[in-house]
Amino acid sequence: MDCATTSPVDWRPQWSWFLLLVYLGASATTRAQIDPEKRRLFQLGYNQPLQGRGPLSGYAFYYFNQPGFIQTNLTLRLAIAPVYVDSELGIREALSPHTDLAVGLAGGGFADTYTEIRGGKYWREESFTGNGAEAGASVYHRFNPDQLVPLTAILRVTGHYTFYARDDVTAPGFRLPPDHATLHVRSGLRWGGREPLMLPSLAMELSAWYDGQFRTDAEPYGFNGDRELRDHSHLFWGRALIAYTLPELKHNFSVSLTAGTSMNADRFSGYRIGGALPLVSEFPLTLPGYYFQELSARRFTLLGGQYALPLDRGKRWGLMFSAATALVDYLPGLEQPSRWNSGVGAGVVFRSKSEAWHIVLGYAYGIDAIRDSGRGAHSVGILIQYDLEADRRGKRPFWDPWLNPNKWRGFDRLFGR
């Protein structure tokens, strides 16, 4: 099996990429209700592998949510970065007293960029840039409006168009997939939820989901048509999550279990697992120490957790420990010798007195990750959150997230990699 090399990174200066900073993949392909809170958040996350040449992984975006936009039943949500914008207008009680409607537009550069990672190696010659735009509508129905923990049904239909471009290092004989349109139909049932915060103090969720993807122009691509872009794929998954903070000690812990399966999945619709970025998607399939999206799965079970405890009396400094393990059935052509993959991590946490700033500096070790020296991989990372509404934000412990920055696959283009 091919393994990643440790050759020097080509840091060719491309200032146009640098000025773009980072593309935001905040295409909210899954949302669970109209966010009732005013929010102004800056989020940044970055992972850097210390072994091999993996795709750069990170996000940087500004999240804005304004209830009462123009009139009381409207909510405007924006997620903005220099090369991607996602917007949605929510209309409360549009269809019934407990059924809301939302319409949205999103688009920008690198939204559908694909990175091929196989056998622990990042195959740059088989990777390429994809840009995209989409429009969609969502319906959210709440079954229990009088209870604290919301039980919500979601139906979302989105039309997405993707167009591809070769990178400087894409192999001359590698044929790109055809530009195409995709109809996404997603439905789900969610009890509870999680706020779009780096370390939420309280959260709980049980949810089940289906996502159907129906493509036009599904043709073979790659070397002599050795890969397939399938005209339809179907994903089914569920998640159980709990996060809690001990009132006196201020110890914070969270545990999550996510499992999914698929029918007719391909490289673009399969589950991508790896990395340690908590807000990279609404359902982040994180595995500490691995490259971002290193594993491609048609079926998986992922169990993860973390524990954070303060170090000083003011509870501004702390330590955080994390671990995750996954049982993976790989996509054809992307198999690895073992189905089990595990990783651990540790970090230093800083919180400002006002709770506006949260910063985590961390280290992670991918226990089963394949590298040139065998099994095991090291990485470092940083997470930063600045909450402009920290002093006035209400206590709403259960919140169904709108934010889904799920398309970070263009981040490795920033510095000419």
N, C-alpha and C positions, 0 to 999 in steps of 0.2 A: 504494500500500500504506500502511495506517495505521501511524503511528509513535508512540512513547511521548512523552508530554508531560513537561514539567519543572515542573508546577504544584506548590505546596507540599503537603507530606504532612499529612493530617489526623491530628494526634496527640491525639485525644480521650482524656482519662484514663478508663480503665476498670480500676479497681483489681482487680476480680475476675479479669480476664485477667492482670494483672501478677502477682498472687499465684500463679497457676498456673505462671508462669515460662515453661515451654516444654513442649509435648507431645512425648513420646517415641514415635517410630514404630518401636520396636524389635521389630516383628513379624517373627520369624525365619522368613520364608517360604522361605528356603533355608539349610540348614545341611549341613555336610559330614561331620562326625563329632562324637562326644562329646568336648568339650574336656578334655584330661587334666591341665591346670594349674589351680592355685588362682589366681584373679584377683580383684582389687578395683581397679577403674578408674573415675575420673571423666573424662568427655570433654565438651568444649564446642567448638563451631565456629559461626562467624557470618560471613556475607558481607553487605556493604552496597553497593549500586550507587550511583554518584555521578552518574548521568544517568538521567533518566526515573523512572517510578514502577513499580518491580518488586515482586514479593512478597518480603517478608522471608524470609530463609533461614538456618536454623541448627539446631543440636541441642544438647541438654544432658541427660546421663543418667549413671546409675551402673550399672556392669556388674559383676555378682558371679557367680563360678563356683566351686563347692565340690565337688571330687571326694571320694568317701568320705562322702557325706551319709547319715547314719543307718547305712548299711552299705557295705562296700567297693566293691560293684559299682554303686552309685548316684551320680549326679552331678546336682546342682541348679544350674540356671542361671537368673539373674534379670537383667532389664534394666529399670530403674525411673526414671521421671520423674514429676513431679506429676500429670500427666493421662493417663499411659499406662503399663501394666505388661505385660511379656512374661515368661512363665515356661515352663520345660521341665524335665522329669525324665528323665534318661538312664539306661538300664539296660544295662550292659555284658554282652555274651555272652548276651543274652536269647534269641536264636534259634539261635545256634551259637557256637563258640569265637571266630569272627571276624565275627559279625553282631550289631550292637547295635540296640536299640529305644529310642525316645524318645516321650513324650507331652507335649503342651503346651497351655497356655491363654494367651490374650492379649486385650487390649481396652482401650478408653479413648476419650477425646475426640479429635476432629479426625483420626482415623486414615485416613479416606477423603476428606478435603477435596480439592476440585478447584479449581485456578486455571487460568483460560483465558489463555494468552499467545499472541498471534497478530500477526505482522508487527512484532515487537519491542515490542508494547504489552501491558500487563497489563489485561485487560478485567474489571474488578471487578464490573460488572453482569451478567456471565455466569459468575461464580464463586460457589461455595457451599460450605457446611460439610457434611462427612460424618463420622459416627461409626461405630465398628465393633467387633466382637468375633469371636473365632475359637477353634477347637479343632482339634487335628490330631495326627497320629502320623507318625513318621519311622523308616525302616529304613536303617542304614548298614552296608555290607559292605566289609571291607578284603580286597583280593586278595593283598597282599604284606606280611604282618605282620612278617617278618624283615628288611625293608629300611628304611632311614632315611626315604626319601621315600614317603609313603603313596599308594597307588592305591585309591581308594574309590568305590564305587557308592552312589548315594543315591536313595531313593524316599520321597516325602513326599505325604501326602494331608491337605488342610485344608478344613474347612468355615468359611466366613466370611460374616457377615451385616452389611450396610451399611444405615444409615438416614440420610437427608439432611435438612438444614434450610436455610432461606433466611438469607442475611446481611442486614445493614441496607441494603446497597447493591445487592443482587441486584435486577435489573429486575423490576417488577411483572408484565410480560407474559412473563417467562421461566419456563417450566415445568421443575421439577426432575425428574431421573431418578427412577423408582420405587425405593422401598426393595426390596432384593432379597438373596437368598442366592447365594453363589458357591462352587462346588466347585473347588479348585485341585489339580491333579495335577502334581507336578514330579518329574523324574528327571534324573540327571546322572552323569557320570563325571569324577572330578577326580584329577589327579596333582599332589601338592604342596599348597600353600596359603599363606595369609598371616595373620599374627597380627592381632588387633584393636588395633593400635598405630598411632599417628600417623605415625611414621617407623620402620618395621621395619628392623633392620640386615641381615636376610637373609631372602629369600623367593623361591619359585619355584612357578609353577603353569601347568599345561595342563589345560583343562577344556572340556567340552561339555555343553549343557543343553537340556532341553525343559520348557516350562510350558504346561499346558492349563488354561483357565478356562471354566467352564460355569455360566451364570447363569440364575436364574429371573426372571420378570417383566421380560423384555427388551422395553421399549417405547420409542418415540420421545420425545424431550424437546427443550427449548430453545424457540425462537420458532416457534410453529406446527409443532412436530415436525420441525425442520430438522436434528436430530442423532439419532444412533442408538446405543442401548445394545444391543450384539450379544449373542446368547445363548451364543455360544462364540467363543473366540479361542485361537490357538496361537502360541507364541513359541519360537524356536530361536536359540541364541547360543553363542558360545565365547570363551574368553579365554586369552591367553598373557601371562605376567607374570614379571619377574625383578627382584629388588632385591638389592643387594650393597654392602658397606662395605669399602673398602680397609683392610687391617689396620693399616698404619703411618700413613698419611696421615689416616685416618678420613673420607675422602670417601665420601659415600653417594649412590648413584644408583639409579634404578628406571625401567623401561620396561614399558609394557603395550600390548597390542593386543587390542581387543574388537570383535567383529562379530556382528550379529544380523539376523534376518529374522523375518517374521511372516505369519500367515494370518488374515484376517478381524479384524484389530485395529481397535479404536476408541479414543476419547480416554482411556479408563480402562485399557486394556491395552497401548497403544503404548509405545515406548521414549521416555523423557523425558531430554533431554540438556541440560546447562548447570550452571554454578556451579563452585565449587572447594572442596567439602567432602569430605575423603577417607573419612570413615566414615558418609556419608549412606546407604550401602547396601552390601551385600556386593559388588556390582558397580557401583561409582560411575561414572556416565557424566559425568565432569567436563569442563568446557570453561571455562578461566579467562576472566573478564571478562563472561561472559554471566549473565543472570538464572538463578536456580535453575529447572531444568526448562523452560528457554525454548523448546527445540526438541522437537517431537513427531514421532517417526519410525516408519515401518513397516519400514524397513530402514536399516542404518547400518554404517559402519566407523569406529572411533575409535582413533587412535594418540596416546599421550601419554607423557611422561617428565618426570623432575625430577632435579636434581643439587644436592647440599648439600655445602658445604665449610666447615671450621672457620676462624675468624679469629684465635684466640688460642692460646697454648701449652696452656692447660688444656682447650681444645676445648669450652668452654661456650658461646661465641658463634659464630655462623656465618651464612653467606648461603645462600639456596636459590633456584634458578631452575627454572621449569617451563614447559612448552609442550604444546599438544595441537592436533590437527586432526581434523576429522570430515567424512566424505562421507555425506550424508543424503538418503534418499528420504522425503519428508514424508508424514504422514497427510493424506488428502483434506480440504480446507478449511483446512489449516494450512501451506500451501506458502510458500516464500520464493523470491526470484529466483535465488539461487545454491545449488547443492547443497553447496558447500564452506564450512565454518565453522572458524575457527582462533582461538586465544587464547594469550597468554603471561603469565607472572607472575614476581614476584620477592619475596623476603621476608627478614626477619631472624629467626634461630633462636636460642633460648636453651634450654640444658639445665642442670639443676642438677647438682651434683657427684655426688649419689647416683643420678642418672638418673630420679628420681621425677617431676620437673617437666619438661615440654616445652612451650614456648610459641613460636608463630610469628605474627609480624605481617607481613601481606603486601599487595601491590598486584597487580592483574591488569588486563589490557587485552584486550577482546574485539575482535579485528581486524575480523571481518566482521559483528559484531552490528549490527542495524538500530536506529537511534535517530532522534530528531527532526532532528538535524543531519546525518544521513547514516549512513555506516558507521563503526563504532568505538564502544566503550563502556569506561568505567573503573569499577573497584570496589576496595574495600579489605576486609580480613577479618582475623580472629583465630582461631587454633586453640590450645586448651589441653588438656593431658593431665596427670593426676596419677595415678601408679601406686603404690598402697599396698604392692604386692608387689615393688617394683623391686629391693630388696636381696636378696630370697630367690628370685626367679623363676629357674627353671632355664633352661638354654640348649636350647631346642627350636626350631630354625630353621624347620622346616616345620610349619605348623599350619593345619588347615582351620577357617575361622571359623564360629562359631555366630551371631555378631552380624549383624543386618541391619536397622538402623534405616532403613527404606525409605519411610516415610510422613511426611515432614516438611512436607507440604503445608498443615498447619494453623498453621505458625509465624507467618504474616502476620496472624493474628487476635489476637496477644498484646497489642498496643498499640492495638487498635481500628482497624487499617487495613482 
